[in-house]
Amino acid sequence: MTPGPQLLLVEDEESIGSLVSAYLEQNGYRIAWSRSGEEALLDLERVRPRLVILDVGLPGQDGFDICRGIRARSQVPIVMLTARDEEADRVAGLEVGADDYVTKPFSPRELAARVKAVLRRSDPVPRAARLELGDVVLDAEAREVSVAGDPVELTGKEFDLLAYLLDNVGIVVSRDLLLDRVWGLSYAGGTRTVDVHVAQLRRKLGRPDAIRTFRGAGYKAVRP
């Protein structure tokens, strides 16, 4: 049997870690379990996971700090676990580079579904291998983006969002459609998630007019 995707679980609570590990392993995933954020940063290089499941409420450095640390080293997809359900916390997680957000208490089945969805969308294939918008160039196969020839570091979801917008250049795409096509499922962050990622894209690309907001309708990638 072909080994399933390698995941890294970062969780200090023994009961939750044991439950999640057992369920995901039953569903074909290979699990490495780190009990602290500091341990996770070491395991990231050793394990080289396809996806990280990261608890926010860790001892020492919290999940937001560890998410930043992971993003400084890797673009691996990250699903954050938290007991907090405030919008500010969800937005904070997205802003530091999380790809999805699951609030405790959650069912292992829901978590497995979200892991599957994030993995499925971590390597999207736009209809064109190379997409351009002025001096913004997206290479789908290499998963690289450059502006005026200079590389731009994007998170996995920022890349997927930009790819979808460029693949539909000139078309106003609703937040709900972007949420469905880029994140999938009924994403817990809601359409605010889309707004946060568009703002991050504008900042990182340095081309705020390349993605225009149409109030009440959505977003459109426009040629200069």
SULMORA-V946719 format. One record per residue. N is the residue number from 1. RES is the residue in one letter. PHI is phi in degrees with one decimal (none if undefined). OMEGA is omega in whole degrees, -180 to 180 (NA if undefined). NEAR is the number of other C-alpha atoms within 12 Angstrom. Layout:
n res phi omega near
N RES PHI OMEGA NEAR
N RES PHI OMEGA NEAR
This chain:
n res phi omega near
1 M none 180 4
2 T -71.3 179 8
3 P -60.4 179 12
4 G -77.1 -179 19
5 P -60.2 178 24
6 Q -84.5 178 30
7 L -115.9 174 38
8 L -116.0 178 44
9 L -99.0 179 47
10 V -116.3 -173 46
11 E -153.1 -177 37
12 D -92.2 180 29
13 E -83.8 -174 24
14 E -60.5 -176 17
15 S -66.1 -180 12
16 I -69.4 -179 27
17 G -61.1 -180 28
18 S -65.5 -179 22
19 L -63.6 -178 23
20 V -64.8 -179 36
21 S -59.1 -177 32
22 A -62.9 -177 23
23 Y -66.3 -178 22
24 L -67.2 177 33
25 E -65.2 176 25
26 Q -64.6 179 16
27 N -95.4 171 21
28 G 95.7 180 19
29 Y -87.8 171 27
30 R -99.0 -172 27
31 I -119.2 166 34
32 A -108.2 -173 35
33 W -116.2 176 37
34 S -103.8 -178 32
35 R -91.2 179 31
36 S -146.3 179 30
37 G -66.3 -180 35
38 E -63.0 177 24
39 E -64.7 -179 27
40 A -63.4 -179 36
41 L -65.0 175 33
42 L -72.4 -179 23
43 D -68.2 -180 25
44 L -57.7 179 36
45 E -76.0 -177 17
46 R -74.1 -173 15
47 V -88.8 -175 24
48 R 50.5 -175 25
49 P -73.3 173 32
50 R -79.9 -178 33
51 L -159.4 178 41
52 V -115.2 171 47
53 I -102.8 -166 49
54 L -123.9 177 51
55 D -76.1 178 43
56 V -74.0 -173 40
57 G -85.0 -180 27
58 L -93.2 173 28
59 P -69.1 -179 20
60 G 74.8 176 16
61 Q -67.6 -179 22
62 D -81.3 -175 26
63 G -61.5 178 43
64 F -64.6 178 33
65 D -62.7 -179 29
66 I -68.2 177 39
67 C -60.1 177 41
68 R -62.1 179 28
69 G -62.7 177 27
70 I -64.9 -178 36
71 R -64.7 177 29
72 A -71.5 -176 18
73 R -112.8 -168 18
74 S -156.6 174 26
75 Q -103.9 179 32
76 V -57.6 178 37
77 P -60.5 -178 43
78 I -129.1 172 46
79 V -109.5 -176 45
80 M -96.0 176 47
81 L -110.5 180 45
82 T -152.9 174 32
83 A -86.8 -178 20
84 R -93.2 -176 21
85 D -119.9 179 22
86 E -78.5 -180 17
87 E -59.6 -179 20
88 A -59.9 179 15
89 D -70.5 179 27
90 R -63.5 180 34
91 V -63.8 179 31
92 A -59.4 178 30
93 G -62.3 179 39
94 L -66.4 -177 40
95 E -68.3 178 33
96 V -89.7 170 33
97 G 116.0 177 42
98 A -69.6 179 47
99 D -99.0 179 51
100 D -154.7 -169 49
101 Y -146.3 179 45
102 V -121.1 -176 38
103 T -96.8 175 30
104 K -75.4 -2 21
105 P -77.4 179 15
106 F -131.1 176 22
107 S -90.9 176 18
108 P -55.3 180 26
109 R -64.3 178 20
110 E -64.1 180 24
111 L -60.4 180 34
112 A -61.1 179 29
113 A -65.3 180 25
114 R -71.3 175 35
115 V -59.5 180 40
116 K -60.5 -179 28
117 A -66.0 180 28
118 V -64.4 178 36
119 L -62.5 -179 33
120 R -63.1 -177 24
121 R -95.3 -178 33
122 S -76.3 177 32
123 D -129.9 -179 24
124 P -67.6 179 29
125 V -121.2 176 23
126 P -61.8 -177 26
127 R -65.5 177 16
128 A -115.9 -179 18
129 A -73.8 -179 20
130 R -130.6 -180 22
131 L -118.5 -177 31
132 E -131.4 174 30
133 L -143.1 -171 31
134 G 63.7 180 22
135 D -94.0 174 20
136 V -89.2 -177 34
137 V -123.8 178 29
138 L -115.9 177 39
139 D -101.4 -174 29
140 A -66.8 -176 28
141 E -70.1 179 18
142 A -85.8 -175 16
143 R 52.3 180 30
144 E -127.4 178 29
145 V -130.9 176 35
146 S -133.8 175 29
147 V -127.7 -177 25
148 A 54.6 177 17
149 G 88.0 -179 15
150 D -97.6 -179 16
151 P -65.7 178 19
152 V -123.9 -180 26
153 E -84.9 177 26
154 L -119.6 171 37
155 T -73.1 -180 36
156 G -58.1 -178 39
157 K -71.7 175 44
158 E -62.2 178 43
159 F -63.1 -178 44
160 D -62.2 179 40
161 L -64.6 179 44
162 L -62.6 179 48
163 A -60.5 -179 41
164 Y -67.5 179 39
165 L -64.8 180 39
166 L -69.2 178 36
167 D -70.7 180 31
168 N -123.6 -177 27
169 V -56.0 180 24
170 G 85.8 -179 19
171 I -112.6 175 21
172 V -76.3 -178 26
173 V -110.8 -177 33
174 S -69.8 177 26
175 R -61.0 -179 31
176 D -62.6 179 26
177 L -67.9 178 25
178 L -61.7 179 36
179 L -60.6 -179 34
180 D -69.7 -173 26
181 R -77.4 -176 29
182 V -96.1 -177 40
183 W -99.6 -180 43
184 G 75.1 -178 30
185 L 55.8 174 26
186 S -97.5 -170 23
187 Y -62.1 -173 32
188 A -64.6 -178 33
189 G -74.2 -180 34
190 G 68.1 -175 26
191 T -67.9 175 29
192 R -58.1 176 24
193 T -56.2 -180 38
194 V -62.5 -179 39
195 D -59.8 180 30
196 V -61.9 -178 31
197 H -70.2 176 41
198 V -64.0 178 40
199 A -60.9 178 28
200 Q -64.3 178 30
201 L -61.5 -180 36
202 R -58.0 -179 27
203 R -66.2 -176 20
204 K -70.4 180 25
205 L -76.2 -177 33
206 G 68.7 -179 20
207 R -131.2 -174 26
208 P -60.5 -179 21
209 D -84.1 -178 21
210 A -71.5 178 31
211 I -122.1 -176 38
212 R -99.1 177 28
213 T -92.2 174 24
214 F -115.1 -171 17
215 R -54.7 179 13
216 G 78.7 -177 12
217 A -119.1 -179 17
218 G 145.5 -176 25
219 Y -128.3 177 37
220 K -140.9 172 31
221 A -80.9 -176 35
222 V -123.7 178 27
223 R -75.3 -179 22
224 P -69.4 NA 16
